[in-house]
């Protein structure tokens, strides 16, 4: 089944949506964070910084070779590794900045 609020895939036996935390059925216990259906600012900032890090990682790390190229063409594993490193570093920095600037209780 899909959540009627955010369209996330959920099981029929779930008491609430684990993505937007909205209750299913006649449940009266509303989970924290279900009031507006948006993720907190820290999560959104983490996603934005992670995307930027995935774009900037291969550009900034192109001079350092982590995995030598096979020369057969196709996917450049060195740039893929730098994109992953950039996404992980950017996502972590974005989440920390979001928690420092907006706190854990602020909602978007």
SERO-4910 file (N, C-alpha, C, O; in steps of 0.05 Angstrom, whole numbers):
BEGIN
 pado doro    nc1    nc2    nc3   cac1   cac2   cac3    cc1    cc2    cc3    oc1    oc2    oc3
  Unk    A     17    -24      0      0      0      0     18     25      0     41     23      7
  Unk    A      6     47     -7     21     72     -7      9     91     13    -16     91     17
  Unk    A     25    107     25     16    127     44      0    148     29      9    158      9
  Unk    A    -24    155     39    -40    175     25    -28    203     26    -35    220      9
  Unk    A    -11    208     45      1    235     47     26    239     30     28    258     15
  Unk    A     45    220     33     71    224     19     76    204     -3     97    206    -17
  Unk    A     59    184     -7     61    163    -27     84    145    -23     94    133    -43
  Unk    A     94    142      1    116    123      7    104     95      8     80     92     16
  Unk    A    119     75      1    110     48      2    110     38     31    131     40     44
  Unk    A     88     27     40     86     18     68     72    -10     68     59    -17     48
  Unk    A     74    -24     90     61    -49     93     32    -44    103     27    -23    115
  Unk    A     15    -63     99    -13    -61    109    -14    -62    139    -33    -51    151
  Unk    A      6    -74    152      6    -77    181     20    -54    195     21    -54    220
  Unk    A     31    -35    181     45    -13    194     25      6    208      4     12    197
  Unk    A     31     14    233     13     32    247     14     60    237     -5     75    239
  Unk    A     37     68    226     41     95    215     61     94    193     76     74    190
  Unk    A     62    115    177     82    117    155    109    124    167    111    143    182
  Unk    A    129    108    160    155    113    172    170    136    158    191    145    167
  Unk    A    159    146    136    171    168    122    160    195    132    176    212    141
  Unk    A    133    199    132    122    224    141    109    221    169    100    242    180
  Unk    A    109    197    180     99    192    207     69    197    211     60    201    234
  Unk    A     54    197    189     25    200    191     12    174    200     21    153    190
  Unk    A     -8    174    218    -20    149    226    -39    138    204    -50    153    188
  Unk    A    -42    112    204    -60     99    186    -86     91    200    -85     86    224
  Unk    A   -108     92    186   -133     83    198   -143    101    219   -141    126    217
  Unk    A   -155     90    240   -168    105    262   -149    109    285   -158    113    308
  Unk    A   -123    107    280   -104    110    302   -104    138    313   -102    158    297
  Unk    A   -105    141    339   -106    167    351    -79    177    360    -75    201    366
  Unk    A    -59    159    362    -33    167    370    -17    178    347     -6    163    331
  Unk    A    -16    204    344     -2    217    323     28    218    330     35    228    352
  Unk    A     45    208    313     73    208    318     85    236    317     74    252    302
  Unk    A    106    242    331    119    268    329    129    272    300    142    255    289
  Unk    A    122    295    289    131    302    262    109    297    242    114    302    218
  Unk    A     86    288    249     65    282    230     47    307    225     28    305    210
  Unk    A     53    329    238     35    351    236     35    365    209     15    376    201
  Unk    A     57    365    195     57    379    169     68    362    146     67    371    124
  Unk    A     78    338    151     86    320    130    113    327    117    120    314     98
  Unk    A    127    347    127    153    354    115    175    344    134    172    345    158
  Unk    A    198    336    123    220    328    140    232    353    153    229    375    143
  Unk    A    246    349    175    259    372    188    280    385    171    290    373    152
  Unk    A    286    410    177    306    425    162    333    411    160    346    412    140
  Unk    A    341    398    182    367    385    182    368    363    162    389    359    149
  Unk    A    347    348    158    346    327    138    347    338    110    361    327     93
  Unk    A    332    359    106    332    371     79    359    384     72    369    382     50
  Unk    A    372    397     92    398    409     88    419    387     83    437    391     67
  Unk    A    416    365     96    434    342     92    432    332     63    452    325     51
  Unk    A    408    330     52    404    321     25    416    341      5    428    332    -15
  Unk    A    412    366     10    422    387     -8    453    386     -8    465    386    -30
  Unk    A    465    385     15    494    385     17    505    359      6    527    359     -6
  Unk    A    491    336      9    500    311     -2    500    312    -33    519    301    -45
  Unk    A    480    324    -45    479    326    -74    501    345    -84    514    339   -104
  Unk    A    506    366    -70    528    384    -78    555    370    -75    572    374    -92
  Unk    A    558    355    -53    583    340    -49    588    319    -71    610    314    -79
  Unk    A    566    306    -80    569    286   -101    577    299   -128    590    287   -144
  Unk    A    569    324   -132    577    339   -156    605    350   -154    620    349   -173
  Unk    A    613    360   -130    639    372   -127    661    352   -121    684    358   -125
  Unk    A    654    328   -111    674    308   -104    692    300   -127    717    301   -124
  Unk    A    681    293   -150    698    286   -173    715    309   -184    736    305   -194
  Unk    A    704    333   -181    718    357   -191    742    363   -174    764    367   -184
  Unk    A    738    363   -148    760    369   -129    780    347   -125    803    352   -120
  Unk    A    771    322   -128    789    299   -124    799    286   -149    811    264   -147
  Unk    A    796    299   -172    805    287   -197    835    284   -199    845    267   -214
  Unk    A    850    299   -184    879    297   -186    890    274   -170    913    266   -174
  Unk    A    874    263   -151    883    241   -135    870    215   -145    845    214   -147
  Unk    A    885    195   -152    875    170   -163    872    150   -140    892    142   -129
  Unk    A    847    142   -135    842    122   -115    842     94   -127    853     75   -116
  Unk    A    830     92   -151    828     66   -165    839     71   -193    828     88   -207
  Unk    A    860     57   -201    870     61   -228    850     53   -250    835     34   -246
  Unk    A    850     68   -272    832     62   -294    840     37   -309    864     32   -313
  Unk    A    821     22   -318    827     -3   -333    832      3   -362    844    -13   -376
  Unk    A    824     26   -372    828     34   -400    808     22   -419    811     26   -443
  Unk    A    788      8   -410    769     -5   -428    745     13   -433    726      6   -447
  Unk    A    745     37   -422    722     55   -424    701     48   -403    706     33   -385
  Unk    A    677     59   -407    656     53   -388    657     72   -364    666     95   -366
  Unk    A    649     62   -341    647     78   -317    675     83   -305    691     64   -302
  Unk    A    681    107   -299    707    114   -286    703    110   -256    691    127   -243
  Unk    A    714     89   -246    711     82   -218    724    103   -199    715    106   -177
  Unk    A    744    116   -208    757    136   -192    738    160   -187    735    169   -164
  Unk    A    724    168   -208    705    190   -204    680    181   -189    669    197   -174
  Unk    A    672    156   -192    650    146   -176    657    145   -146    640    151   -130
  Unk    A    681    137   -140    690    137   -112    690    165   -100    682    170    -78
  Unk    A    700    184   -116    701    212   -107    673    224   -104    668    240    -86
  Unk    A    654    215   -121    626    224   -118    614    213    -92    600    227    -78
  Unk    A    620    188    -86    611    176    -61    623    189    -36    609    194    -16
  Unk    A    649    195    -37    662    208    -15    651    236    -11    646    245     11
  Unk    A    647    251    -34    635    278    -32    607    278    -21    600    296     -6
  Unk    A    591    258    -29    563    257    -20    562    250     10    547    262     25
  Unk    A    579    232     19    580    225     48    589    249     64    578    255     85
  Unk    A    611    262     55    621    285     70    601    308     70    597    321     91
  Unk    A    589    314     47    570    336     45    545    330     61    535    349     74
  Unk    A    535    306     60    511    299     76    516    301    105    499    311    120
  Unk    A    539    293    114    546    295    143    548    323    151    537    331    172
  Unk    A    562    339    136    565    368    142    538    382    142    533    399    159
  Unk    A    521    376    122    495    388    121    477    381    144    463    398    154
  Unk    A    478    356    153    462    348    176    472    361    202    456    370    218
  Unk    A    498    363    205    509    376    229    502    406    229    493    417    250
  Unk    A    505    419    206    497    447    204    467    451    209    459    470    222
  Unk    A    451    433    198    422    435    203    415    432    232    397    446    242
  Unk    A    428    413    246    422    410    274    432    434    291    418    442    310
  Unk    A    455    445    283    465    469    298    448    493    293    442    509    311
  Unk    A    439    497    268    425    522    261    395    520    268    383    540    278
  Unk    A    383    497    263    354    495    266    345    478    290    322    480    298
  Unk    A    362    462    301    355    444    323    340    420    314    332    419    291
  Unk    A    335    402    332    321    377    324    291    379    325    277    363    313
  Unk    A    280    399    338    251    402    341    238    419    320    214    419    316
  Unk    A    254    435    305    243    454    286    233    439    261    245    420    252
  Unk    A    210    447    251    198    435    228    197    455    205    196    479    209
  Unk    A    197    444    180    197    461    156    169    469    148    167    484    128
***
